[in-house]
Amino acid sequence: EDSKYEIFNVPFEPNDILLNNNTQLNKVISSIGNSELYKDKEIIIVGYAKSKATGYNDDRHISLNRAIHIRNHLINSGFNPELLTKIKARGSKSKKINKNRVDLLIEKSTIAKLN
């Protein structure tokens, strides 16, 4: 599924719902917001979490809250809320090493048409 998307990562500290440092998020916002390739494109927001808590439901709860936090930050940065309606909470279900992150996905086929 991921191969059809351009993916931007925002890392989180384990167990944190809010970002301690917005540097990476601001870089992502700048990359997406300043590019004509991504203008008016839907962004899928996918949260992941591997917490020190005991269960998968705890991880899903944290990952959902992270995704919502990122969505709110994007809206506050001027992104159209109508393009930010797909939010997924995957908990610790990730093949990547860093399970504490939020991914922003933009479909590549919509990008390729503009090249």
N, C-alpha and C positions, 0 to 999 in steps of 0.2 A: 504494500500500500504506500509506504513512504517514498518509493522511487518516483512516483508521479508528482511529487511535491518538492518545491524549494523549501528547505527547512531552516529556520532560525532558532537557535537555542538561547534560553535564559536560565542560567544555573541558580540553584537555591542551596542554602545550607540545610543539612538534615534537620528535620522537625520544624523548620521555619515556614510560615505561611506568607509572611511579608519579606520583601527583599531588604537585606541589610545594606546593599550597595547597588545603586541603579546604573552603574557604568555600562555593563553589558546590555541591559535593557535599552538604555539611551542610544547605544550604537545600533542596535537592531531597529529601533524606531527611526533613527536617522537613515539607515539603509533602505528601509521600506518606504518611509515617508517622502524621501527625496528622489525616488526613482519613478520615472514614467512607466516602467515595466509593471509596477505593482499598483498603480493608480486605479482606484475603483475595483480592486480585486478582493474577493472574499478571503478572509483569513480564518483558518481553523485553529483553535487554541486547545492544545492538549497538555494537561498537567500530569506529572509523574511524581511519585514520592516513595521513598523507602525510609520509613521512620524507625525510631527505636521502640515504637509502640508494638503491641503484640500481634495485631491482626491486619488482614488485608483491608477490612472496612476502614480502619484508622488511616491507612495509606490512601485509600480512595478519597476520604474526607479531606485530608491535607492537600491532595493533588487537585481536587475540585476548587478548594479555596485559593490555591495558587493561581489556577487558570482564571478565576474570577478577578483576582487582584490584578493580573496582567491585563485582562480585558478593560477593567476600569482605568488603568494607567494609559492604555492606548486611546480610550475615549477622551480622557483628560488632555491627551496630547494632540487631539484634533482628528482622530480617526472616526469614520462614519460608523456608528453603532449598528446600522443595518448590515454592515459587512462583517460583523463580529458576533454572529448568532450561533455558530457551532462551537460548543465547548465540550470537551471530553475529559473525564477523570479516569485515568488508567491505573492509578495506584502504583504498584511496583512492577506492573506488566510491561517490561521493556527489555530489549536485547542489548541495549547500550549499557556501558559501565556506569555512567552517571544517571542514577534513577531519580535524582533530586533536581528536577528541571521543569520548565514549561517550553514546549515547542510551538512555534508559529508556522503553520503550513500554508503555502500558496501554490495552487495547482500549476505545474510546469506547462501544460498544454496552453493555458491562457497566456503565459509569458512568451512561449515560442512564437505565437501568432504575431507578436509585435516586433520580432527581430527581422 
